[in-house]
Amino acid sequence: MASPLFRAKNIGKKNSDGTWLFRNIDIDFSHGVMTITGPSGVGKSTLLKCINQTIVMDEGQVWLDDKTPDQWGVPTWRSKVMYIPQRTTIMEGTPLDFLEEVRAFSVHKRNKDSYDDPVQIALDWGIRPHLWHKKWNTLSGGEMQRISLAIGCSFRPEILLLDEPTSALDEVSCEKVERTLGHLNCLWVTHNPQQAHRISTAGELVMRGGDNREPPLEVSIDDGNNNNNNNKNNNSSNNGKKKDGGRGQHEEGEEEESQGKAAGVGAGGRVRQDSASSSDKTVQAGRR
Ligand SMILES: Nc1ncnc2c1ncn2[C@@H]1O[C@H](COP(=O)(O)OP(=O)(O)OP(=O)(O)O)[C@@H](O)[C@H]1O
């Protein structure tokens, strides 16, 4: 069987006090959108930065096409596994100035035809061309977010590491951006359970913090009919497979759609493709 495009094995990052912020994160990813969810502060952004090699991980290894960042060379790795931060740091100059600067980096120096046009990408998302000539500090949060994303997409990275890429967008813009990014390979951090459900085509990584190999805490959720569901009770309808916890509850009627789409994180924190049933309302609680 062919190796996945991207692999992460046992990724771990410590807090400054030596405890584990997260540990034992395993990912096999080939194409599509894999969502990363979990409570605030659990380390989702830090995980993306570890993968991108912006932050040094304390444990584990990552591979793209079976080669490590060192084998690729870190600048090349970052151009292939590209991180788009949650908030764009306000920069001097205009987005066009920034684009020229990035293209001048040797790792991005290529034939003009090997780029997509970010102005065109952003135009599809409602960013009119004149905005590229405005100073960054005069753009709205949503404009900055779409322009940064368009620049990232234009370099055609193998994988985009997206940190809440639509957090500043209205519903219509969000839908347009989702439609474009849905055709690319993305590891996508989101806080929005509906969005995770909508966009995830390659599974969900639900981060719980600490050692992801520890069994999740189980929380019973009242389904509104005074019926408490828990993991044990639902195993019969779920063939014993754990359901992802980050999305928690789905609406009735979504069950069929979620078959084969939802992914659970097993005890090892490994993302696995499950045909989990959304009738299982057991959630994994954060464990720090
Ligand atoms: N370079 C770093 N090394 C170690 N810990 C860090 C580093 N950067 C941030 N942290 C800490 O890691 C913790 C997790 O932060 P992070 O931003 O990754 O969480 P998150 O899950 O993305 O949160 P949110 O959902 O609120 O954006 C925080 O306590 C933060 O202070």
The ligand as a Gaussian input file, in Angstrom:
#p B3LYP/6-31G(d) Opt

LIG

0 1
 N        6.265000      27.911000      21.646000
 C        5.527000      27.406000      22.625000
 N        6.059000      26.478000      23.448000
 C        5.345000      25.962000      24.461000
 N        4.088000      26.331000      24.743000
 C        3.520000      27.262000      23.964000
 C        4.185000      27.825000      22.863000
 N        3.350000      28.697000      22.269000
 C        2.212000      28.680000      22.984000
 N        2.326000      27.840000      24.012000
 C        1.317000      27.545000      25.029000
 O        0.610000      26.416000      24.598000
 C       -0.729000      26.480000      25.082000
 C       -1.660000      26.158000      23.950000
 O       -1.718000      27.264000      23.051000
 P       -2.357000      27.115000      21.623000
 O       -2.467000      28.494000      21.056000
 O       -1.590000      26.113000      20.841000
 O       -3.782000      26.513000      21.974000
 P       -5.077000      26.401000      21.057000
 O       -5.670000      25.065000      21.336000
 O       -4.734000      26.707000      19.633000
 O       -5.950000      27.562000      21.673000
 P       -7.128000      28.436000      21.018000
 O       -8.193000      27.453000      20.626000
 O       -7.545000      29.310000      22.153000
 O       -6.551000      29.182000      19.852000
 C       -0.920000      27.866000      25.688000
 O       -0.892000      27.733000      27.091000
 C        0.266000      28.629000      25.180000
 O        0.677000      29.596000      26.114000

